[in-house]
Amino acid sequence: MNDMTQTDKDSPWRHAPLILILLGAVIGFFTLRDYLSFETLRENREALMAFRDAHYLLMVAGFIAIYFVIVAFSLPGAAVASVSGGFLFGLGLGTTYNVIAASLGAFAIFLAARWGLGRTLAARMETSEGTLKRVKSGLQEHEISVLFLIRLVPAVPFFVANLLPALVGVKFFNFAFTTVLGIIPGAIVFTWIGVGLGEVFDRGETPDLSLLWEPQVIGPILGLCVLAALPILIKALRGKKDI
């Protein structure tokens, strides 16, 4: 029985979900980047609005499913999907659907990595000594704060924020909790842009996603980053005083 269990743990098939995601990301980058665009959304605007009005629940389910696939396989078009949520459903419901879809996609990447490579790396970190062990202990001590920081800092790619926690062995509940809450500020901004997308199309323009970097937008997000980092900073300062 022990031999069979060990064989299952060492089976290369446990790496299959992550390999599939990585292959999907590479193929999608070269084949879909010209299709998942604002231009495609502009060209299909009337058809999408008509379908939404006639089959609202089906549209919601289809939107969440497509957005989930985009995130889970790290396909190009995540920003377009987020803006589309506001364009199709408004600020409140659009933000809700965006957060649901993005969170489910993030969970898929995390679990795929955890079942495969993450299990091996986490086990090695658990039994390691020296610097690696200190990194592991520090992460466990400030897991929630670190995960919030990864989510809130705009410079951290979404795929990295999903993959890295799985590889260092963080708890799934903490990952899920910080993911759902941590992506809300960004989701609100992108959905908000989408609410006015119809007027932008009417003017023959393209949405300006640089709004995310405006002081009135990035300021509060950076403030949340400081709050997330505060427990780590306080712990570090107390440690220095003890020395």
N, C-alpha and C positions, 0 to 999 in steps of 0.2 A: 504494500500500500504506500509506503514512504517513497519507494522508487517511482511509482506511478505519479505521485504528487509532485516529486521533483522533476519528472519528465514533463508534466503539464506546465510547471513554472518556467522551464527552460525552452519550451516549444517556441519556435520562431513565429508561429501563427499569432502569438499575442502582440507582435509588432505590426501585424497587418493593418489594423485601423489607422495607426499613425502614418504608415507608409502610403496608404490609400489617400489620406488627407494631403500629404505632401505632393503626391503625384497629381492630385486634382488641382492643387494650387499652381503647380508648374504649367499644366495643360491649360487651365483657365486663364492664366496670365497671357498666354500667347494667342488664345482663340476667342476670348470673350471681352477683352478690354475695349474693343470698338463697338460692342453691342450694349453693354451695361453702362449707358451714358445719358447725360441730360438731353442730348439730341434725340436719342431713341424715345425718351419720355415725352419730349415735345411732339414728335411725330405721331405718337399713339395716345396723345392727351384725350381727345374726344372719345375714343373707344374705351379707355380706362374709366373715365368718368361715367359713361353710359352703363358699363358693366357693373360698376360700384353701385349705381342707383338701382339697377335691376336685381342684383344678386349680392347684397351687402355682406352677408356672413361668408359666402363663398370667396368674395374678394379679400376679406380679412384673413381667412384661412390660407388662401393662396399667397398673399403678401407675406405672412409670417413664415410660411414654408420656404418661399424663395429667399427671403432675407436670411433664414436659418442656414440654408445651403451656402449662400454667399459667405457667411461668417465661418461656418464649420470647415469649408474648404479654402478659406482665405482667398476667395475670388475677387477680382477687381469689381468695384461698383458698390461697396459698402456705404460710401458717402451718398451716392445717388439713391440707394435704398432708404437711408435715413431721411433724406429730404423728401422722398416720395411719400413717406408716412404722413408728414404734415400736409403735403399736397392733396392726398386722397382722403385723409380722415380728420384733419384739424389738429390743433396743438395738443389737447388733452388726450384723446384717443390715439392720435398718431404717436405721441411719446410713449404711451402704454404699450402699443404694439411693437414699436421699435425696441423698447427695453426687453420685452418678452422674447422676441426673435433673436436679438443679439446675445442675450443671456443664454438661451438654449444652445446657440452655436458655440459660445465660449465653453459651456459645459461639455459639449461633444469633443472639442479639442483637448480639454483637460483630461477627460476620462480616457481618450484614445492614447494620450501620452502616458498617463498613469499606469494603464494596463501593460504597456510595453516598456519603453526605455526608462520611464520614470520610476518604475518599480525597482529596476536594477540600480539606478543612480541613488535612489533614496536609501536602499539597503546598504550601499557602499558608504554613504555619508553617515549612516547610523553607526557603523562599525569602525569608522575612520578615527584618526587622531590628529592632533595639531591644528593647523589653520582651518581645514575643512570641517573639523568637529566644532570649532568655535563659530564658524559661519552658520552651521546647522543649529547650534544652541541659540545664537542670537536671533535667528529667524523665528524659531519656535517661541521665543520670549516676546517678540514684537510682531507676530504673524499678521494680526489684523491691521496694524498701522502700516506695515510694509505693503500689504496687498492693496490697501486703500491708496497709498502713494502711487503704486504702479498703475492703478486705474485712473487716477486723477491727473497725473502728469501728462500733458498732451504730446510730449515728445516720445513717449513709449508706444511703439506700434501695438495694435490690438492683438495681433497674433502672438507676439512675444509675451504680452501680459497674460495670455491664456496658456501658453506652453511652459514658460519658465516655472511657475508655481508647481506644476505637475512634476517637473523634473527634480525639484528639491524637496518633494514630499510634504507639502502643506496639506492641511485637512480640507476635505472637499466642502464641508459645511462652511468653513471660513472663506474659502474661495468663492462659493456661490453667494454668500451673504455680501461680501465686499464687491463682487461683480455687479449684482443687481443694483445696489445703492451707488456704487462708484461710477457707473455709466450714465446715471440719470442726468447730471448737469450737461454733459456733452450731447445727450439725446435731445434734451430740451432745445439746445441751440440749433442743432440740425433740423429738428422738426419745425421750429419757429421759422427758419429760412424757407422751408417747404410750404408753409401756410401762404406766403406771398408769391409762390412760384408762378401761379397763373398770370399775375400782373407782369412778372418778369418776362414770361414767354410772349405776352401781348406786345411788349415793347421790343421784341426781337433780341433780347439780351440773354446772357447765361448767368445762372446764380453765382453770387460772389461768396465763396466759402471762406474768404479771408476774414469774414465777420468774427470767426472764432478767436482771432488774435486782436480784436479791438479791446481797448483797456476796460470798458464797462462789462465785457464778457470774460476775458481771460483773468481779470482782477479777482472776481469772486472764486473762480476755479483755483487760482494760486493760493487764495486764502484757505480754501479747503485742504490744499496740499500741506500748508503750514500746520493746520489743526491735526491732520493725520500724522505728521512727523513729530508733533509736540511730545508725545510719550517717549519716543526714542531720544529726543534731545534732553528731556528732563532726566532720564535714566543715565545718559552719558555724563551730564553735569554732576549728578550725585556721585557717580563713580569717581570722577576726578577729585571731588571734595574728600571722599574717603581716602584717596591716595595721599 
